[in-house]
């Protein structure tokens, strides 16, 4: 069987047929329902796409409709481009133009939908509206929305063909489109299924957005295992989420450090019956040790997997086996199946204990950045992905993260480019100069801080800066703190000293 | 009194999440999550605001959309808690 997500999904659907694949609000789609929806989406998208390989951008929050459209685009030989649902229409339009998308599909209840769909339609691209319908009629409504009522599943693409582009913050301030092939997605998802031991008996709960590599990997790994996935859109009401873990006998839950900080901050997990919860996964940045220890104390029966990854590696690079959590606390573990991880300096592999750049190679490493050969060459060198993360290995080969070699702020688990925010703030009249840096945040790990030199006589206030950022950026990119200074701290050569800004 | 409470809640959200004093930017029935005005951590900050500024303790099980997902829902929740106190 060719190694693609679609082939794996199809086998799982054949085995799991009537078993529930996705549960969202009151909607339950079996594997057979989902397969029908995917075939319908594939037919509807293929009929509107100008050619194989055309880009289809998706603006939908976690929902069965999103899943059907993503897999439908893949099945039709098109390239799925999931957009960050927290971004503003202006940024999303840049990405749509950057990947020269032919089709936009979005949910009509998304706050940016009116502005984005109008802009996309006026650019001559095809717009498909999907009602975020819940309940028994959801499948038929979806098939009508995509014009795929009579869709038959097409022949699947080859493993090496491009499957998806995921936009991620780059160091230049312009987003980078990470190109992933069908094989990239399949290999990484299969590796995750293997080390988590996922089976059709599993029932995961996902609060991570699917446009985010980690959420994407949770989705794929559950679907190819024939497991059930419960969908949530956020963790705004942690008590309800934990209640669902109990009531639905959930076996697996994935989060980033702020997920667990929110959950443990507002709920006493011991008050719930969570004995079915057999595993927890955590990625998206280092979780403070006290939080890990509290999680383990409140969930003594769950196996805790600490993991590390990057969008450029599809999702997962390493994991720490739960049985080594105690002896290797602080480590992100060892390479996942199908990936080789090394610590290098100037192309040379470093011995244990020495800090260098974490590099990786293997079948899950991206094909490059879309339409950006220079950016690709910067990170794919000599057959290795250069992650930009600094780390070292211990004598047993376990990997530890020591920081980043490039300027990047990590808010929650989202990478934020200081340059992107600087460019937005620099456009405000009254700003002479701006520099952006990371500041410590109790809940999110890091938040954005902006330091500004005002033009002479400018009456610029903190709220003006934040309001401008909110109009042009996702909420998590808006500076939490804005400080006005008379001069920027600089080196003798004139470079801004970002470390002095925090 | 109820209008004053609505105003206090709406002003907090306008000031901290939309960075404006233009009240037309936020309807009292608007969904805070649905419109993307706050995210999970923003909702936690609203809980702190209710507890610290409005003097109403929010139990974990009271953190539900029916109590928190709009200005009018928060106002109704706070009013009922104050009456019960």
Interface residues (C-beta under 8 A of the other chain):
Chain A: X85 X86 X109 X111 X112 X233 X234 X235 X236 X237 X238 X239 X240 X258 X262 X265 X266 X267 X268 X412 X443 X444 X463 X466 X467 X470 X475 X476 X478
Chain B: X15 X17 X18 X19 X20 X33 X34 X35 X36 X38 X39 X40 X41 X42 X43 X44 X47 X60 X61 X63 X64 X65 X68
